[in-house]
């Protein structure tokens, strides 16, 4: 079994995800090969909260150019995790 910290790579913090946080939904970049059950168990283990549901999205690679050089960004997997109503909200910026 994989380590929980290997499954959850980082939180995705954007304007849209900040609005989702008020509804106890959080967005994470996760391991490309992780399934919903592994993601749910990893979030519960790391943050000590109860997870209701997990939705996953495979984000495709996008073409990018830098001058005359062209290439692609990396493809990655995004997970939207919904917490139970009685769970405490996650704090990403505790020391700011």
C-alpha positions, 0 to 999 in steps of 0.5 A: 500500500502507498504512503498517504503523503505519496498519494496527496501531492499538494493542494490546488489553491486558486480563486475557484477552489477558495470558493469551494472551501466555504462548502467544505470541498477541497482540491488536491493534486494527487498521484496519477495512479491513485483511485478514489478509495486511496485518496479518501483514506489518505485525506482522512489519515493526514487531516483527521477528518471525515470524507463524504465523497471524492471526484477525480479529473485527469488533467491533460497536457497542454501545448506551451511555447517559449520563444521558438521552443515548443513542448507540453506541460505535464498531465496530472490528476486532480481530486475534489474532496467533499468533507462531512458537515461536522468536520473541521475545515482544513487550514493550509495557511496556519502560520501566515 
